[in-house]
Amino acid sequence: MRITIKRWGNSAGMVIPNIVMKELNLQPGRAWRRK
């Protein structure tokens, strides 16, 4: 059980940043910095 939880945590930790990076790349970085 603990191993599966750790794997899920690692997978989520890797997937979420990837989605954020894609969104940041799609939108202009300057606009994000102003916000």
PyMOL Python script that loads the backbone (N, CA, C, O; Angstrom):
from pymol import cmd

cmd.read_pdbstr("""\
ATOM      1  N   MET A   1       0.841  -1.204   0.000  1.00  0.00           N
ATOM      2  CA  MET A   1       0.000   0.000   0.000  1.00  0.00           C
ATOM      3  C   MET A   1       0.875   1.253   0.000  1.00  0.00           C
ATOM      4  O   MET A   1       0.641   2.179  -0.776  1.00  0.00           O
ATOM      5  N   ARG A   2       1.871   1.278   0.862  1.00  0.00           N
ATOM      6  CA  ARG A   2       2.722   2.470   0.948  1.00  0.00           C
ATOM      7  C   ARG A   2       3.467   2.715  -0.360  1.00  0.00           C
ATOM      8  O   ARG A   2       3.615   3.856  -0.796  1.00  0.00           O
ATOM      9  N   ILE A   3       3.936   1.626  -0.983  1.00  0.00           N
ATOM     10  CA  ILE A   3       4.684   1.766  -2.240  1.00  0.00           C
ATOM     11  C   ILE A   3       3.779   2.370  -3.321  1.00  0.00           C
ATOM     12  O   ILE A   3       4.203   3.246  -4.076  1.00  0.00           O
ATOM     13  N   THR A   4       2.527   1.892  -3.386  1.00  0.00           N
ATOM     14  CA  THR A   4       1.611   2.400  -4.418  1.00  0.00           C
ATOM     15  C   THR A   4       1.342   3.878  -4.182  1.00  0.00           C
ATOM     16  O   THR A   4       1.293   4.659  -5.133  1.00  0.00           O
ATOM     17  N   ILE A   5       1.166   4.270  -2.924  1.00  0.00           N
ATOM     18  CA  ILE A   5       0.913   5.683  -2.607  1.00  0.00           C
ATOM     19  C   ILE A   5       2.106   6.528  -3.043  1.00  0.00           C
ATOM     20  O   ILE A   5       1.928   7.603  -3.614  1.00  0.00           O
ATOM     21  N   LYS A   6       3.314   6.051  -2.778  1.00  0.00           N
ATOM     22  CA  LYS A   6       4.509   6.798  -3.170  1.00  0.00           C
ATOM     23  C   LYS A   6       4.570   6.917  -4.691  1.00  0.00           C
ATOM     24  O   LYS A   6       4.928   7.970  -5.219  1.00  0.00           O
ATOM     25  N   ARG A   7       4.223   5.847  -5.391  1.00  0.00           N
ATOM     26  CA  ARG A   7       4.253   5.893  -6.860  1.00  0.00           C
ATOM     27  C   ARG A   7       3.227   6.897  -7.368  1.00  0.00           C
ATOM     28  O   ARG A   7       3.513   7.670  -8.283  1.00  0.00           O
ATOM     29  N   TRP A   8       2.032   6.888  -6.778  1.00  0.00           N
ATOM     30  CA  TRP A   8       0.990   7.838  -7.200  1.00  0.00           C
ATOM     31  C   TRP A   8       1.468   9.260  -6.939  1.00  0.00           C
ATOM     32  O   TRP A   8       1.292  10.136  -7.785  1.00  0.00           O
ATOM     33  N   GLY A   9       2.074   9.498  -5.772  1.00  0.00           N
ATOM     34  CA  GLY A   9       2.564  10.839  -5.436  1.00  0.00           C
ATOM     35  C   GLY A   9       3.625  11.288  -6.427  1.00  0.00           C
ATOM     36  O   GLY A   9       3.625  12.441  -6.858  1.00  0.00           O
ATOM     37  N   ASN A  10       4.533  10.383  -6.793  1.00  0.00           N
ATOM     38  CA  ASN A  10       5.595  10.740  -7.737  1.00  0.00           C
ATOM     39  C   ASN A  10       5.008  11.018  -9.120  1.00  0.00           C
ATOM     40  O   ASN A  10       5.413  11.971  -9.786  1.00  0.00           O
ATOM     41  N   SER A  11       4.058  10.194  -9.553  1.00  0.00           N
ATOM     42  CA  SER A  11       3.447  10.383 -10.873  1.00  0.00           C
ATOM     43  C   SER A  11       2.716  11.717 -10.913  1.00  0.00           C
ATOM     44  O   SER A  11       2.834  12.456 -11.891  1.00  0.00           O
ATOM     45  N   ALA A  12       1.958  12.038  -9.861  1.00  0.00           N
ATOM     46  CA  ALA A  12       1.225  13.306  -9.812  1.00  0.00           C
ATOM     47  C   ALA A  12       2.215  14.463  -9.785  1.00  0.00           C
ATOM     48  O   ALA A  12       1.994  15.483 -10.437  1.00  0.00           O
ATOM     49  N   GLY A  13       3.305  14.312  -9.038  1.00  0.00           N
ATOM     50  CA  GLY A  13       4.315  15.365  -8.946  1.00  0.00           C
ATOM     51  C   GLY A  13       4.977  15.619 -10.293  1.00  0.00           C
ATOM     52  O   GLY A  13       5.435  16.730 -10.561  1.00  0.00           O
ATOM     53  N   MET A  14       5.032  14.587 -11.150  1.00  0.00           N
ATOM     54  CA  MET A  14       5.653  14.751 -12.459  1.00  0.00           C
ATOM     55  C   MET A  14       4.648  15.275 -13.480  1.00  0.00           C
ATOM     56  O   MET A  14       5.004  16.073 -14.347  1.00  0.00           O
ATOM     57  N   VAL A  15       3.391  14.830 -13.383  1.00  0.00           N
ATOM     58  CA  VAL A  15       2.376  15.203 -14.384  1.00  0.00           C
ATOM     59  C   VAL A  15       1.943  16.650 -14.213  1.00  0.00           C
ATOM     60  O   VAL A  15       1.865  17.393 -15.192  1.00  0.00           O
ATOM     61  N   ILE A  16       1.659  17.061 -12.972  1.00  0.00           N
ATOM     62  CA  ILE A  16       1.156  18.421 -12.730  1.00  0.00           C
ATOM     63  C   ILE A  16       2.133  19.483 -13.257  1.00  0.00           C
ATOM     64  O   ILE A  16       1.703  20.376 -13.988  1.00  0.00           O
ATOM     65  N   PRO A  17       3.436  19.423 -12.916  1.00  0.00           N
ATOM     66  CA  PRO A  17       4.384  20.422 -13.430  1.00  0.00           C
ATOM     67  C   PRO A  17       4.442  20.431 -14.953  1.00  0.00           C
ATOM     68  O   PRO A  17       4.614  21.488 -15.560  1.00  0.00           O
ATOM     69  N   ASN A  18       4.299  19.259 -15.576  1.00  0.00           N
ATOM     70  CA  ASN A  18       4.338  19.192 -17.043  1.00  0.00           C
ATOM     71  C   ASN A  18       3.169  19.967 -17.627  1.00  0.00           C
ATOM     72  O   ASN A  18       3.335  20.692 -18.608  1.00  0.00           O
ATOM     73  N   ILE A  19       1.975  19.821 -17.031  1.00  0.00           N
ATOM     74  CA  ILE A  19       0.789  20.536 -17.521  1.00  0.00           C
ATOM     75  C   ILE A  19       0.988  22.038 -17.348  1.00  0.00           C
ATOM     76  O   ILE A  19       0.661  22.824 -18.236  1.00  0.00           O
ATOM     77  N   VAL A  20       1.528  22.426 -16.194  1.00  0.00           N
ATOM     78  CA  VAL A  20       1.753  23.856 -15.923  1.00  0.00           C
ATOM     79  C   VAL A  20       2.758  24.421 -16.918  1.00  0.00           C
ATOM     80  O   VAL A  20       2.570  25.521 -17.437  1.00  0.00           O
ATOM     81  N   MET A  21       3.821  23.676 -17.185  1.00  0.00           N
ATOM     82  CA  MET A  21       4.839  24.148 -18.119  1.00  0.00           C
ATOM     83  C   MET A  21       4.250  24.306 -19.516  1.00  0.00           C
ATOM     84  O   MET A  21       4.569  25.266 -20.218  1.00  0.00           O
ATOM     85  N   LYS A  22       3.389  23.368 -19.929  1.00  0.00           N
ATOM     86  CA  LYS A  22       2.758  23.460 -21.252  1.00  0.00           C
ATOM     87  C   LYS A  22       1.900  24.710 -21.330  1.00  0.00           C
ATOM     88  O   LYS A  22       1.933  25.423 -22.332  1.00  0.00           O
ATOM     89  N   GLU A  23       1.123  24.986 -20.272  1.00  0.00           N
ATOM     90  CA  GLU A  23       0.255  26.165 -20.264  1.00  0.00           C
ATOM     91  C   GLU A  23       1.099  27.435 -20.303  1.00  0.00           C
ATOM     92  O   GLU A  23       0.752  28.400 -20.983  1.00  0.00           O
ATOM     93  N   LEU A  24       2.223  27.424 -19.557  1.00  0.00           N
ATOM     94  CA  LEU A  24       3.100  28.605 -19.542  1.00  0.00           C
ATOM     95  C   LEU A  24       3.705  28.817 -20.928  1.00  0.00           C
ATOM     96  O   LEU A  24       3.870  29.953 -21.372  1.00  0.00           O
ATOM     97  N   ASN A  25       4.034  27.722 -21.605  1.00  0.00           N
ATOM     98  CA  ASN A  25       4.629  27.838 -22.938  1.00  0.00           C
ATOM     99  C   ASN A  25       3.597  28.337 -23.943  1.00  0.00           C
ATOM    100  O   ASN A  25       3.934  29.080 -24.865  1.00  0.00           O
ATOM    101  N   LEU A  26       2.333  27.928 -23.767  1.00  0.00           N
ATOM    102  CA  LEU A  26       1.283  28.356 -24.696  1.00  0.00           C
ATOM    103  C   LEU A  26       1.023  29.853 -24.544  1.00  0.00           C
ATOM    104  O   LEU A  26       0.843  30.560 -25.535  1.00  0.00           O
ATOM    105  N   GLN A  27       1.004  30.331 -23.304  1.00  0.00           N
ATOM    106  CA  GLN A  27       0.743  31.753 -23.064  1.00  0.00           C
ATOM    107  C   GLN A  27       2.064  32.510 -22.932  1.00  0.00           C
ATOM    108  O   GLN A  27       3.060  31.930 -22.500  1.00  0.00           O
ATOM    109  N   PRO A  28       2.094  33.794 -23.297  1.00  0.00           N
ATOM    110  CA  PRO A  28       3.325  34.590 -23.221  1.00  0.00           C
ATOM    111  C   PRO A  28       3.833  34.697 -21.796  1.00  0.00           C
ATOM    112  O   PRO A  28       3.060  34.946 -20.871  1.00  0.00           O
ATOM    113  N   GLY A  29       5.140  34.507 -21.616  1.00  0.00           N
ATOM    114  CA  GLY A  29       5.737  34.556 -20.277  1.00  0.00           C
ATOM    115  C   GLY A  29       5.620  35.942 -19.662  1.00  0.00           C
ATOM    116  O   GLY A  29       5.473  36.067 -18.446  1.00  0.00           O
ATOM    117  N   ARG A  30       5.683  36.989 -20.486  1.00  0.00           N
ATOM    118  CA  ARG A  30       5.609  38.356 -19.953  1.00  0.00           C
ATOM    119  C   ARG A  30       4.261  38.589 -19.286  1.00  0.00           C
ATOM    120  O   ARG A  30       4.195  39.220 -18.232  1.00  0.00           O
ATOM    121  N   ALA A  31       3.191  38.091 -19.882  1.00  0.00           N
ATOM    122  CA  ALA A  31       1.850  38.277 -19.307  1.00  0.00           C
ATOM    123  C   ALA A  31       1.789  37.614 -17.934  1.00  0.00           C
ATOM    124  O   ALA A  31       1.210  38.163 -16.997  1.00  0.00           O
ATOM    125  N   TRP A  32       2.395  36.422 -17.820  1.00  0.00           N
ATOM    126  CA  TRP A  32       2.393  35.715 -16.525  1.00  0.00           C
ATOM    127  C   TRP A  32       3.214  36.493 -15.504  1.00  0.00           C
ATOM    128  O   TRP A  32       2.838  36.561 -14.334  1.00  0.00           O
ATOM    129  N   ARG A  33       4.325  37.080 -15.931  1.00  0.00           N
ATOM    130  CA  ARG A  33       5.181  37.824 -14.991  1.00  0.00           C
ATOM    131  C   ARG A  33       4.450  39.066 -14.485  1.00  0.00           C
ATOM    132  O   ARG A  33       4.585  39.435 -13.318  1.00  0.00           O
ATOM    133  N   ARG A  34       3.675  39.712 -15.363  1.00  0.00           N
ATOM    134  CA  ARG A  34       2.937  40.905 -14.945  1.00  0.00           C
ATOM    135  C   ARG A  34       1.906  40.544 -13.891  1.00  0.00           C
ATOM    136  O   ARG A  34       1.675  41.310 -12.955  1.00  0.00           O
ATOM    137  N   LYS A  35       1.281  39.375 -14.039  1.00  0.00           N
ATOM    138  CA  LYS A  35       0.288  38.940 -13.044  1.00  0.00           C
ATOM    139  C   LYS A  35       1.010  38.569 -11.763  1.00  0.00           C
ATOM    140  O   LYS A  35       0.372  38.173 -10.787  1.00  0.00           O
TER     141      LYS A  35
END
""", "prot")
cmd.dss("prot")
cmd.show_as("cartoon", "prot")
cmd.util.cbc("prot")
cmd.orient("prot")
